[in-house]
Amino acid sequence: MSITLAAIDGIVAGIKLDDLKPAQPFDGAGMIVTVLVVALALACLLAVLAIMLSKPRRPRSQPARPHRGVHHETSGTKAWHRRIDDVVDRFHAGEISRDQAFAQLAALARAYASGMSEDTMETQTLSDLNRTVPTSTGRAKAGFMLLRQTIAALYPPEFADERYNDAARTTSVEQGAEWVSTLVERWRR
């Protein structure tokens, strides 16, 4: 069904444009103003929220480090050296085996490190320590690295079979005690 140009001219000619009037005047101007004001207020609120939420978060407040006085167990090195010497003495007295001596020396190293760093390291294995990335810097990081080295040195005599591992066979309890003593002496806050 095609419409010809003559038909379109007839339709347009039939429309009378001289008596077109709106049916009633538009009185919705108040509603438009209200919608615009609400939209503007909402836009301002969203802009303020966007600015507030885009700021970086404040770091959580760190708990206060407990005061460590002169009499705290990690304050002086003499008490730790006595504990290390006690392990060596008990080994020589035959009260503990060589494996037990190395296990106790490793436990002393971890306990000292836990007290110095305020992180629980008593239950961490060498694998745990190797997976841990120290977040601290400077002295604390150096102390953590020294703990890693000490535990790594104590592992062969503590766990390896002496028949197949030279380090397990040749390391003495006194040498292990020296390694832990070095850790105690060199770890600084």
C-alpha positions in Angstrom: 0.0 0.0 0.0 1.7 3.0 -1.2 0.8 6.5 -0.4 1.2 9.0 -3.2 2.3 12.6 -2.9 -1.1 13.8 -3.8 -2.7 11.9 -0.9 -0.2 13.4 1.5 -1.0 16.9 0.2 -4.7 16.2 0.7 -4.2 15.2 4.3 -2.0 18.2 5.1 -4.5 20.5 3.4 -7.3 19.1 5.5 -5.6 20.1 8.8 -6.7 23.5 9.9 -3.9 25.2 11.7 -5.6 28.5 12.4 -7.7 27.3 15.3 -5.1 25.2 17.3 -5.3 26.0 21.0 -3.9 24.1 24.0 -6.7 22.2 25.8 -5.7 23.8 29.1 -2.7 25.8 30.4 0.2 23.9 31.9 0.4 24.3 35.7 3.1 21.7 36.6 5.9 24.2 36.9 5.9 23.9 40.7 6.4 20.1 40.5 9.3 20.6 38.0 11.0 23.0 40.3 10.5 20.6 43.3 12.1 17.7 41.3 15.0 19.9 40.2 15.7 21.0 43.8 15.6 17.4 45.1 17.8 16.2 42.3 20.3 19.0 43.0 20.4 18.2 46.8 20.9 14.5 46.0 23.7 15.3 43.6 25.4 17.4 46.4 25.0 14.6 48.9 26.5 12.1 46.5 29.4 14.4 45.8 30.2 14.8 49.5 29.9 11.0 50.1 32.2 10.3 47.1 34.8 12.7 48.5 34.6 11.3 52.0 34.7 7.7 50.9 37.6 8.2 48.5 40.0 9.3 51.3 42.4 6.7 52.5 41.5 5.0 55.7 43.2 6.0 58.9 45.5 3.2 60.2 44.1 1.4 63.1 45.5 2.6 66.3 48.3 0.3 67.4 47.9 -1.1 70.9 50.4 0.4 73.3 53.5 -1.7 73.7 53.7 -2.8 77.2 56.4 -1.2 79.2 59.4 -3.4 79.6 61.4 -2.6 82.7 64.7 -3.8 83.8 63.2 -6.9 85.5 61.2 -8.1 82.4 62.3 -11.5 81.2 63.6 -10.3 77.9 65.2 -7.1 79.2 68.5 -8.6 80.3 70.6 -11.2 78.6 72.1 -12.7 81.7 68.9 -14.6 82.5 68.8 -16.0 79.0 72.5 -17.0 79.1 71.8 -18.8 82.4 69.0 -20.7 80.7 71.2 -21.6 77.8 74.0 -22.8 80.1 71.5 -24.8 82.1 70.6 -26.8 78.9 74.3 -27.5 78.3 74.9 -28.5 81.9 71.9 -30.8 82.0 73.1 -32.4 78.7 76.6 -33.0 80.2 75.0 -34.4 83.4 73.1 -36.9 81.3 69.7 -35.6 82.3 68.7 -34.9 78.7 69.7 -36.4 75.4 71.5 -34.6 72.6 68.3 -34.3 70.6 66.4 -32.9 73.6 69.2 -30.4 74.2 68.9 -29.1 70.6 65.1 -29.0 70.9 65.4 -27.0 74.1 67.9 -24.6 72.6 65.6 -24.0 69.7 62.7 -23.4 72.1 64.8 -20.9 74.0 65.6 -19.1 70.7 62.0 -18.9 69.7 60.9 -17.8 73.2 63.5 -15.0 73.3 62.4 -13.9 69.8 58.8 -13.9 70.8 59.5 -11.7 73.7 61.6 -9.3 71.7 59.3 -9.0 68.8 56.0 -9.4 70.6 54.9 -12.0 68.0 54.3 -15.6 69.0 57.1 -17.6 67.5 57.2 -20.5 69.9 55.2 -22.8 67.6 56.7 -21.7 64.3 58.7 -24.3 62.4 61.6 -23.4 60.1 59.2 -23.6 57.2 56.8 -21.1 58.9 59.7 -18.8 59.5 60.9 -19.0 55.9 57.3 -18.2 54.7 57.0 -15.2 57.0 58.0 -11.9 55.4 59.0 -9.6 58.2 57.0 -6.4 58.0 59.4 -4.5 60.2 62.6 -2.8 59.2 66.0 -2.2 60.7 66.9 -3.9 63.9 63.7 -5.9 64.3 64.1 -7.3 60.8 67.7 -8.1 61.4 66.7 -10.0 64.6 64.1 -12.0 62.8 66.6 -12.9 60.1 69.1 -14.0 62.8 66.3 -16.2 64.4 65.7 -17.8 61.0 69.5 -18.6 60.6 69.7 -19.9 64.2 66.7 -22.2 63.8 68.0 -23.4 60.4 71.4 -24.2 62.0 69.8 -26.1 64.9 67.5 -28.2 62.6 70.1 -30.8 61.3 71.5 -31.7 64.7 68.0 -31.8 66.1 66.2 -33.8 63.4 68.6 -35.2 60.8 70.0 -38.7 60.9 73.7 -38.5 62.0 74.6 -41.4 59.7 73.7 -39.3 56.6 74.1 -35.7 57.6 77.5 -34.3 58.3 76.1 -31.2 60.1 74.0 -33.4 62.4 77.1 -35.5 63.2 79.6 -32.8 63.8 77.6 -30.1 65.6 78.0 -30.1 69.3 75.5 -29.0 71.9 78.0 -26.3 72.9 78.1 -24.9 69.4 74.3 -24.9 69.3 74.3 -23.0 72.6 76.7 -20.5 71.1 74.4 -19.9 68.2 71.5 -19.2 70.6 73.7 -17.0 72.7 74.6 -15.0 69.6 70.9 -14.5 68.9 70.4 -13.2 72.4 73.3 -10.9 72.2 72.7 -9.5 68.7 68.9 -9.0 68.7 68.3 -5.4 69.4 65.1 -3.4 69.5 
